[in-house]
Amino acid sequence: MENIKKLIAEYSSEISPKAIEFRRHFHKYPELSEMEFETSKFISNILTKWGIEHKAGIAGTGIKALIKGEKGEGKTIALRADMDALPITENSGVDFSSVNGGVMHACGHDIHMANLLGTVYVLNKLKSEFSGNLVIIFQPSEEKFPGGAIRMINEGVLENPKVDAIFGMHVMPEMPTGTVGFRKGIYMASTDEIYISIIGKGGHAANPHQNIDPVATAAQLLIALQQISSRMAPPQIPTVLSFGKFIADGKTNIIPDRVEIEGTLRTFNEEWRAKALEMVEQVCQNTAQSFGAKCEVRIENGYPFLYNNEELTERASNNAKLFLGEENVVDMELRMTAEDFAYFAQKVPACFWRVGVGFENEEVFNLHSPNFKANEDALETAIKTTSWLAFCELKNL
């Protein structure tokens, strides 16, 4: 395996400059969820140029590619990258900033795609060294419910050949470039979107007794809802209930007829998740009724919590240490953010891991920030680690 490690390092170094070019192209021409048409064409053209068997148009713009090992039958390992960008106006200042107004790769999906293309290059050159199959998944619409993962699964992306395990990678700006991170078991939260309308009776602010004030009702409602996460949630289950939108379109002297509130529930247990959402409905109705108002609640169920298979993830972490050195492999903490990769993890053993893209001595801008930047030196680390993890799993190491 020492020779394979050297070859992976060599091929990763060889393709990294090209992967940076790919990344900059994706970053300059980002596309929103379910609109990744040009991105998909770009990827398909590269795969065709490299002679990689693939099928496009899965779940709209998704791509499934296949590399067959030349040592006969064996396991099938899948690698996945997401393709979509966010509705954010870029303010990063990089030379290859988005030219598509109001759209930005602020979550690193451009790096994910470039990494996976680089990994395809490396492992295709090594296909004479392994048995089994490598399935490559370029997935659309991670950022928008219901997500592209479940649709690709429903269209058979994990079948023919049947996938035995799957890896996904995500950038991490808080981690230094050159490092990677893993966490066994429960890792990322479920996510649900909550839309609340408080309907009252608007009128002159000087005559509140003649109105049913939806603003006061909504203010009390927000306080009451926080009791779900602070007092009703089991203390051993991390829970976040946050509201980021509150629209009361009145004036200094006008009480409006209605208030709109939007928020999210994040947690790590399906039974508690269902119960908490029931509580949201109950608290909303009871609070509105106590003020004489009416309430409409709409809940859009999002992604399940993400579970990293313990055996697979431990092997991956140990193998990463062998390749990068123990000092460059980090144990990750729970994250309340969500990922539709969780759907893959419900179907087959999965490992979702992180790659540090932080700059030394520079301010860190978080994911989904218009100022987000990533250190492109991390692409070589990502490519060689992804290639090594997949190769080790194919070889049952």
Residue pairs with C-beta under 8 A, 6 or more apart in sequence:
1 395
1 397
4 126
4 129
4 391
5 323
5 388
7 125
7 126
8 122
8 126
8 323
8 384
8 387
8 388
8 391
9 384
11 121
11 122
11 125
11 126
11 387
12 118
12 122
12 380
12 383
12 384
12 387
13 380
15 118
15 121
15 122
15 383
16 118
16 379
16 380
16 383
18 118
18 121
19 114
19 115
19 117
19 118
19 379
19 380
19 383
20 114
20 376
20 379
22 46
22 113
22 114
22 117
22 118
23 110
23 111
23 113
23 114
23 376
23 379
24 96
25 42
26 39
26 42
26 105
26 109
26 110
26 113
26 114
27 94
27 96
27 97
27 98
27 105
27 110
28 96
28 97
28 98
28 99
29 38
29 39
29 98
29 99
29 100
30 39
30 85
30 86
30 98
30 100
30 103
30 104
30 105
30 110
31 37
31 38
31 39
31 83
31 84
31 85
31 100
31 103
32 84
32 85
32 86
32 87
32 103
32 144
33 84
33 140
33 141
33 142
33 143
33 144
33 148
34 60
34 61
34 84
34 140
34 141
34 144
34 148
35 61
35 84
36 60
36 61
36 83
36 84
36 140
36 141
37 61
39 61
39 83
39 113
40 56
40 61
40 62
40 63
40 83
40 138
40 140
43 63
43 83
43 113
43 117
43 138
44 54
44 56
44 63
46 117
47 54
47 63
47 65
47 120
48 54
50 120
50 121
50 124
51 124
52 65
52 66
52 67
52 120
52 124
52 136
53 65
53 66
53 67
53 68
54 63
54 64
54 65
54 66
54 136
55 63
55 64
55 65
56 62
56 63
58 64
58 152
58 155
58 157
59 139
59 140
59 141
59 148
59 151
59 152
59 154
59 155
59 157
60 140
60 141
60 148
60 151
61 83
61 140
62 83
62 137
62 138
62 139
62 140
62 148
62 151
62 152
62 157
63 136
63 137
63 138
64 135
64 136
64 137
64 138
64 152
64 157
65 120
65 135
65 136
65 138
66 133
66 134
66 135
66 136
66 161
67 120
67 123
67 124
67 127
67 133
67 134
67 136
68 127
68 133
68 134
69 127
69 129
69 130
69 131
69 132
69 133
69 134
69 394
70 127
70 128
70 130
71 128
71 129
71 130
71 131
72 131
73 131
73 132
74 130
74 131
74 132
74 133
74 394
75 131
75 132
75 133
75 164
75 165
75 393
75 394
75 396
76 132
76 133
76 134
76 135
76 161
76 162
76 163
76 164
77 132
77 133
77 134
77 135
77 163
77 164
77 165
77 166
77 167
77 390
77 393
77 394
78 134
78 135
78 136
78 137
78 158
78 163
78 165
78 166
78 167
78 344
78 348
79 116
79 119
79 134
79 135
79 136
79 137
79 166
79 167
79 168
79 386
79 390
80 116
80 137
80 138
80 139
80 149
80 166
80 167
80 168
80 341
80 344
81 109
81 112
81 113
81 115
81 116
81 137
81 138
81 139
81 168
81 169
82 109
82 112
82 113
82 139
82 140
82 142
82 143
82 148
82 341
83 109
83 113
83 138
83 139
83 140
83 141
83 142
83 148
84 109
84 140
84 141
84 142
84 143
84 144
84 148
85 98
85 103
85 104
85 105
85 106
85 107
85 109
85 110
85 143
86 103
86 104
86 105
86 106
86 107
86 143
86 368
87 102
87 103
88 102
88 103
88 104
88 106
88 368
88 369
88 370
89 101
89 102
89 104
89 370
90 97
90 98
90 104
90 106
90 370
91 370
91 371
92 104
92 365
92 370
92 371
92 372
92 373
93 373
94 373
98 104
98 105
104 370
104 372
106 367
106 368
106 369
106 370
106 372
107 143
107 171
107 367
107 368
107 372
108 170
108 171
108 357
108 367
108 372
108 374
109 142
111 171
111 355
111 357
111 374
111 376
111 378
111 379
111 382
112 169
112 170
112 171
113 138
114 379
115 169
115 355
115 379
115 382
115 383
115 386
116 136
116 138
116 386
118 379
118 382
118 383
119 136
119 383
119 386
119 387
119 390
120 136
122 383
122 384
122 387
123 134
123 387
123 390
123 391
126 387
126 391
127 134
129 391
130 391
130 394
130 395
131 394
132 394
133 161
134 390
134 394
135 157
135 158
135 161
135 163
137 152
137 157
137 166
139 148
139 149
139 152
140 148
141 147
141 148
141 151
142 148
142 149
142 339
142 340
142 341
145 193
145 300
145 302
145 303
146 302
147 302
147 303
147 340
147 343
148 340
149 340
149 341
149 342
149 343
149 344
150 340
150 343
153 343
153 344
153 347
158 166
158 344
158 347
158 348
163 347
163 348
164 348
164 349
165 309
165 312
165 348
165 349
165 350
165 351
165 393
166 344
166 345
166 348
166 349
166 350
166 351
167 316
167 350
167 351
167 352
167 353
167 386
167 389
167 390
167 393
168 339
168 341
168 344
168 350
168 351
168 352
168 353
169 352
169 353
169 354
169 355
169 382
169 386
170 339
170 352
170 353
170 354
170 355
171 354
171 355
171 356
171 357
171 367
171 374
171 378
172 181
172 354
172 355
172 356
172 357
172 358
173 356
173 357
173 358
173 364
173 365
173 366
173 367
173 372
173 373
173 374
174 356
174 358
174 364
174 366
175 181
175 330
175 354
175 355
175 356
175 357
175 358
176 356
176 358
176 360
177 356
177 357
177 358
177 359
177 360
177 375
177 377
177 378
177 381
178 324
178 328
178 356
178 377
178 378
178 381
179 324
179 328
179 329
179 330
179 355
179 356
179 381
180 320
180 324
180 328
180 329
180 330
180 353
180 354
180 355
180 356
180 381
180 385
181 329
181 330
181 331
181 332
181 353
181 354
181 355
181 356
182 308
182 313
182 316
182 317
182 320
182 329
182 330
182 331
182 332
182 351
182 353
182 354
183 308
183 313
183 331
183 332
183 333
183 334
184 308
184 310
184 313
184 314
184 317
185 307
185 308
185 310
185 313
186 268
186 305
186 306
186 307
186 308
186 334
187 306
187 307
187 308
187 332
187 334
187 335
187 352
188 305
188 306
188 334
188 335
188 336
188 337
188 338
188 339
188 342
188 352
189 238
189 240
189 266
189 267
189 268
189 305
189 306
189 334
189 335
189 336
189 337
189 338
190 265
190 266
190 267
190 268
190 270
190 273
190 302
190 303
190 304
190 305
190 338
190 342
191 264
191 265
191 266
191 302
191 303
191 338
192 264
192 265
192 273
192 277
192 299
192 300
192 301
192 302
193 262
193 263
193 264
193 299
193 300
193 302
194 243
194 261
194 262
194 263
194 264
194 265
194 277
194 280
194 297
194 298
194 299
195 260
195 261
195 262
195 297
195 298
195 299
195 300
196 218
196 221
196 260
196 261
196 262
196 263
196 284
196 295
196 296
196 297
196 298
197 258
197 259
197 260
197 261
197 295
197 296
197 297
198 214
198 217
198 218
198 221
198 258
198 259
198 260
198 261
198 288
198 293
198 294
198 295
199 214
199 257
199 258
199 293
199 294
199 295
199 296
200 211
200 212
200 213
200 214
200 217
200 255
200 256
200 257
200 258
200 259
200 291
200 292
200 293
200 294
201 211
201 212
201 257
202 211
202 214
202 250
202 254
202 255
202 256
202 257
202 258
203 210
203 211
203 254
203 255
204 210
204 211
204 253
204 254
204 255
205 250
205 251
205 252
205 253
205 254
205 255
206 253
208 255
211 255
212 291
212 292
212 293
213 255
213 291
213 293
214 248
214 255
214 256
214 257
214 258
214 259
214 293
215 248
215 250
215 255
215 256
215 259
216 291
217 259
217 287
217 288
217 291
217 293
218 246
218 248
218 259
218 261
220 287
220 291
221 261
221 283
221 284
221 287
221 288
221 295
222 243
222 246
222 261
224 283
224 287
225 241
225 243
225 263
225 280
225 283
225 284
226 241
227 283
228 239
228 241
228 276
228 279
228 280
228 283
229 239
229 240
229 241
229 276
232 276
232 279
233 239
233 267
233 272
233 276
234 269
234 272
237 267
237 268
237 269
237 272
238 267
238 268
238 334
238 336
239 265
239 266
239 267
239 272
239 276
240 264
240 265
240 266
240 267
240 336
241 263
241 264
241 265
241 266
241 276
241 280
242 263
242 264
242 266
243 261
243 262
243 263
244 262
244 263
244 264
245 260
245 261
245 262
245 263
246 259
246 260
246 261
247 259
247 260
247 261
248 256
248 259
249 256
250 256
265 273
265 276
265 277
265 280
266 336
266 337
266 338
267 273
267 276
267 305
268 305
268 334
269 305
270 304
270 305
277 299
280 297
280 299
281 297
281 299
284 295
284 297
285 295
285 297
287 295
288 294
288 295
289 295
302 338
303 338
303 339
303 340
303 342
303 343
304 342
304 343
304 346
305 338
305 342
306 338
306 339
306 341
306 342
306 345
306 350
306 352
307 342
307 345
307 346
307 350
308 345
308 350
308 351
308 352
309 345
309 349
309 350
309 351
311 349
312 349
312 350
312 351
312 393
313 351
313 353
315 392
315 393
315 397
316 351
316 353
316 389
316 392
316 393
317 329
319 388
319 389
319 392
319 397
320 328
320 329
320 353
320 385
320 388
320 389
321 328
321 329
323 384
323 385
323 388
324 381
324 385
330 354
330 356
332 353
332 354
337 367
339 352
341 350
341 352
344 350
345 352
351 389
355 378
355 381
355 382
355 385
356 378
356 381
357 374
357 375
357 378
358 364
358 375
359 373
359 375
365 371
365 372
365 373
366 372
